[in-house]
């Protein structure tokens, strides 16, 4: 409604103007005589203000060309003694100041690191970042991504964890007490780093082996699992009798390959 009202009022006004104009038209305005500018006058006022561009390039107005001419000519070709442009001077002296500052900062005062030192510093920083990254990624290890690792650092750490948490049930040499012997070829829940990691992580609560997920970090589980791997074949005194199935990494790999092949064959047969 408002819009309609607005449009109506506007239209009404427009018609009023039209009507008035028709009744007594406004006479045409007679154009005043144009003021013709004197070209030379115009040129003078114009030339007085030099543009920023002309200032930066230190350009001289064309009327001053005569003053700039150098007194020699060759085949009628003359040379102008134009001033050096401001921008060039700024740049030129700027480099000098920069060089002095640079020399003082890096070579005399020794405030900044030279290239080789800077390289070393950045490499050290990268090394730290890498270590932090590895530390972080180590704590995301799970039973699928865990890797066998027999470096002394890992085994030492694993031994510490084993001594602190596991000997009561598995014996100080892994020979087995309440828990099974961890040094032989036989495993209740599978040997190899992945299976061992899994058993430690989730435990077998109904059989008395607790889950260590809450008490040990993935990295610690990985270390103790690797330590157990390193006990394999040590044959400690008083070793508990074998329990479970014989585990051979190669057999497992072969049987895994075999089952992959079998399923492929089955898929092929089904496709036929
Ligand atoms: C309270 C006693 C107890 C403690 C402590 C204990 N375990 Fe066990 N563990 C057992 C028992 C019992 C079994 C056998 C479970 C079964 O019969 O399925 C076992 C099984 C295992 C197995 C699987 C062995 C196989 O044959 O598959 C591994 C590996 C293992 N423990 C590692 C550890 C580690 C590492 C620790 C210390 C962080 C630990 N255990 C602490 C009692 C314990």
Boltz pocket constraint, residues with backbone or C-beta under 6 A from the ligand:
constraints:
  - pocket:
      binder: B
      contacts: [[A, 161], [A, 162], [A, 165], [A, 166], [A, 167], [A, 168], [A, 169], [A, 170], [A, 178], [A, 179], [A, 180], [A, 181], [A, 182], [A, 186], [A, 187], [A, 188], [A, 189], [A, 190], [A, 196], [A, 199], [A, 200], [A, 204], [A, 207], [A, 208], [A, 209], [A, 210], [A, 212], [A, 224], [A, 225], [A, 228], [A, 243], [A, 244]]
      max_distance: 6.0
